[in-house]
């Protein structure tokens, strides 16, 4: 049976990581919940199998596809169709085999007496924990369609945020690829031709030219070894990042990177705040909402700090003080959270905080893009200039000797 690395919380507030074996991730989650553990994260233990393609298909549902599903589900429920009939209709419209299989299992579970939220939660991490909790709040209040609309709004905002980031990165990435292609072509095709010319002339080559020619010869004659080394290094890095230590190291470094670290932090914070606001607006208690929101941030270091926030709030502390002690939230966010707690409008204030962070992300992203584009152009220009100098310096010397 496969082995999993699980981050669990015990009833006394301790958080730990342990290894378990189980038939599947879903079965393991059910077992741990039965033992009264709080499951924060389940990750399949890496090994040789993790380096190979998954022949069963990608175990995930695209965010856009999930958004369309929720829009259709909300419309069918508002029209008065029963849940099972709605799932039957939506099951036929799904193109993804992974999604279709999950929906078939969800329909069978609901038909067997399970609630819709329990059926989605049983899918072993295929769907966000926020979604099952949102459905549960709607089932308790009898307003499933209304809470689905709130979740749809949340999905649209997160998709738009991702779209803005992806759009801003298109040009710099294209510029970097073009730079690499130009430099590679010069090293592989242009430099070797001049090397033959210099050898026939017997010219005394400058040190810069000798370095470039040596590098070009290494790349052209040993490209198989270099390519193999790069592939092995990439697979090794991927395997290491799949471990708890590697993942935590990557999460820690990403928040501390110069310039872009602040962007990663703001994106993580706005995801947490928006998730928390969505859950609170659905009537979910603060402690439970904090637990779910912590798992939605996508950064293990920040998640552990939020687990500490949850513990302090559970013990009677105020949310704004616990968030302030993490050092990850700015003064405006802390003050707005404090006002929301004191006035009983916490979810509305958190929504304002998330909008404030969205504006900061836009501003920071525009600044980074404004700096990145000329930086890439300068680096590209320097590389091309070095290659051209290494070629033309010997030609100038040979011309001078000839005259």
N, C-alpha and C positions, 0 to 999 in steps of 0.2 A: 504493500500500500504506500501511496505517496506520503512524504513527510512535509509538515507545515511549520513555519515560524509564526507564533501568535503573540500579539501584545494584549494582555488581559489585565483587568482590574479586579481586585478582590473586594469583599464586603467591608474590609477595614480601611479601604482607601489606597492600598498599595498597587503600583503598576509594575508589571514585570513582563519579560519576554521568555517564552518557553517553546520547546519543540514537541509536536504531537503528530501521531500518524492517524490517518482516517481515510475512508474511501473517497471522500470528496470534501471540498471546502464547506458546502452547505451542511453535510452531515456533522462536520466538526463543530460548526457554529451551534447547531442544535444541541450537541452533546455538552458543550461548554456552558450554554445558557441553562441547561438542566442542572449543572453543577453550581449554579448561581455565580458564574463569572461574568463580568462585563467585557465583551469582546471589542477591542478598539480596531485591530487590524489583523488580517490573516494573509500570509505570504507563503507561497509554495517554496520549499527549500531549493536553492539553486544547485545545479549539478550539470552533468554532461547533457542531460535531456533538455535543460533550459536553453542550450545553445542551438538546438535544432528547431526548425520551423514547426509550428503547431499544425499537424495534419488535420485536426478536427475543425480548424477555422478559428478566427479571432474571437475570444471570449469577451466580447464587449458590445455595447449598443451605441451607435453614433448619437451625439447629442441632438443633432437636427432631426434625426428620425424619431427620437424619443419625444421631442417637442411636438412633432406632428401627431404622434400617437396620443399625447395628452390633450391636444386641441380637439381631436376627433372624439376622444372618450368623454371630455367635458360636454361637448355638443350632444352626444347621444344620451348622456345622463340627464341633461336639461330637457331633452325631448321626452323624457319619461320612460326610456327603455330600461329594462332590468340589467343588472351588472353582467350576468352570464350572457344574455343576448348581445350586449354591447361588445363583450370580449370575443364572441363568436364572429361578429361582423369585422372587428379590427384584426382578428387573427388571419382572415382571408386576404387582407390588404397588405400584410407585412412581406417585404421582399427579403429581409435578412433571415437566413435560416436559424441563426442563434436567437434572434428576437422571437421568431415564430415558435421555436421549440419552448422557449421560456413562457410565452403567452399560453401555449397549449397546457403546460403544467399548471400555470396560474388559474386557468379556467377550470381544470379538473379539481384543484384544491378548493376553489370557491364553490363549485358544485357539490363537493364533499362536506361543506359546512364551514370552511375557514373564511375569515374576513378577507376583504381585498388587500388590506395592508399586510396581514400575515402572509398572504400568498406571495406578494411581491418581496417581502422580507426574507422569504425562504429560498430565494434564488441565488444565495451564496455570493453576494457582493456584485452581482450583475447590474443592479440598479442602486442609485445613491441611497444611503440611509435616510437622508432628508425626505425622500419621496415616500417611503413607507410611513414615516412619522407624520407627514402631512396628511396622508390618507387616513391614518388612525384618528387624527384630530377631527377630520371631516366626518368620519363614521360616528364618533361620539356625539357630535353636534347635529348630525343629520344633514350637513351641508357639504357633501362631497364635491359637488360641482363648483361651489364657491372656493373651497380650498384648492381645487385643481386650477382654478383661474389664477389664484395667488402664486401657485407654483409655476404656472406657465409664464407669468410676468417675471418671476425670478430667472427662469431659464432664458427668456429673451434678453434680459439684461446681461447675463453671463456670456451668452453667445455674441452679443454685440461687443462686449469688452474684448473677447478673444479675437473677433473679427478686426477690431481696430489695431490690436497688437500685431496680428498676422499681416495686415495691409501695410503697416508701417515698416515691417521687416522685409518686405518683398524686394524693394529696390537695393538696400544694402547687401542682401544675400546674392542677388543677381550680379552686383558689382564685384563681390568677392569671388564668385565663381568665374566671372570673366577674367579677373586678374590672374587667378590660378591657371586658367586655360592659356592665356597669353604667355605667362612665364614658363609653363611646361612646354609649350610649342618651341619657344626659343631655346630652352635647354636641350630638348630632345632632337630637334631638327636643325636649328640655325648654328648653334655653337659647334657641333661636330664637323660641319662643313668648313668652318674657319680653322678648326684645329688641324685639318689636313693641309690647308694652305700655309699655316704657320710652320708646320713640320717640314714641308718642302723647302720653305725659304730659310730654315735654320735660324730663325730670329730668336733673340734673347727676350723671352716674354716677361712682362711685369708680373709681380706677385698676384695682383688681382686677377689677371688673365689665367694664371696657373691654377688659382683656386676654383674659378668658374669652370675651366676645362676639366679639372679633376672631378668636380661635382657632377658635371655632365656625363663624363665617362662612367662614373659609378652608377648613375641612374640608368643609362642606356644599356650597360652590360650586366647589371645585376637587378633589373627591375622585377624579376620573379621573386627574388629573395626579399626585396623591399616591400613588394605588394603582400607577400605572405606574412611578413613581420607586422605590417599594418593591420591585416585581418586578424591575426592572433592577438595583437594588442587591443583591438576593438572588442573582440569576444571576451578577452580577459577583463577588460574594464566593465563590460556589460555584466559579466558574472559577479564581479566584485560589488557593483552598484546594486545588484539584486539582494545582497546580504544586508542584514540590519545595520551593520557597522558602515558599509559603503553608502547605503541610502542616507543614514544620518549624517555622514560626512558631507555628502553632496548637498543635503538640505542646509547644513550649517554654512558651508562655503557660499552657496547661492545667495544667502541673506547678507553676506559680508563682502561681496564683490564690490570693487569701486565702481561708481557711477550707476551700474545696472542693479546692484544689490538693493538699493532703495526702491527700485521699480518692482522687484520680486516681493519685497516686504509689503508694499502697498497693495499689490494684487492679492497676496495672501490675507491681509487684514480685511480688505473689502469683501472677499469671499466669506470669511468668517462672520463678519458683521451682518452681511446681507442674509446669510443662512439663518443666523440667530434671530434676526428681525422677522423673517418669514415664519419660523417656527412659533415665535411668541405671538404673532398675529393670529395664528391658528389655535391658540389656547393651550399650548404645551407649556408645562412648568419650566421655570428658568433653569433649574439644575439639569433636567432631562434635555432641554434645548441646548445647553452648553456642551453636554456630552456628545450630542449628535453633531453640532457645529464644529467641535474640535476635530472630529474625524473627517470633516469635509474640506479642511484647509489645504491638504496635499503637501504639508511640510512637517516631517516628524519632530523636528526640534520645536517648532512653534506649537505643534499638537501637545507635546509634553507640558509646555508652559500653560496651555489652556486647560489641561487636566488639573493642574494645580489651581487654576482659577475656579474650576468647578468644585474642587474640594473645599476651598475657602468659602464659596457661596453656600455650599451645603452645610458648613459649620456655622453659618449665620453672618458671615461678612458681607459687605456691600460689593456689588459687581464692579462699580467704578474704581474702588480701591484695589481690588484684585487685578483688574486690567492694567491699572497704573503701575503696579509692582512688576509687571512683565517687562516694561521698558519698550514695548513694541508699538504703543499707541501714542499719538501726539496729544498735546494739551487740549485742542479743540474736541477731539473724540472723547477724551476723558470727561471734559466738562459737560458735553451734551449727554453722555451716558448718565452722569450724576443728576442732571436736570430731569432726564427721563425717569430715573428711579424715584425721585422725590415727588414727581407730579403724576405718576402712574401711567405715563405714556412712553414707556421704554421702547416698544417696537417702532413707534413713529420716529423717535429720536435716533434710533439705530439706523433706520432707513435714511435719515438725513446724513448720518455719519458716512454711510456707504456712498451716497451721492457725492459727498465732499471728497472722499478718497478717489472716486471715479474721475473727478476733475483734476486731482493731483496726478493721477496716472496719465491722463491725457497730456498735462503740462510736462511731466517728466519724460514721457515718451517722445514728445516733439523736440525737447531739448537734446535727448540722446541721439535722435535721428539727425538733428542739425549738426551735431558733432561727429557722428559716425561717417557720414557720407564724405566730407572733405578728408577725414583721417584715412579712409580706405583709398581715396584718390592719391593722397600723398604717399602712402605706403606702396601703392602700385607704381607710381611715378619713380620712386626711389629704386625699386627692384629693376624696373626696365632701364633706368639710367645706369645702374651698376652693370647690367648685362651689356648694354651698348658701349660703355666705357671699356669693359674688358675686351671687347672685340675691336674697337677702333684705336685704342692706345697702341697696340702692336702695328696696326696698319700705318699710323702716323709715323712711328719709328722707322718702319721699313721704307716709307716714302722719303723720310729725311736722309736715310742712308743711301738711297738710290740717287738722290740729287747731289 
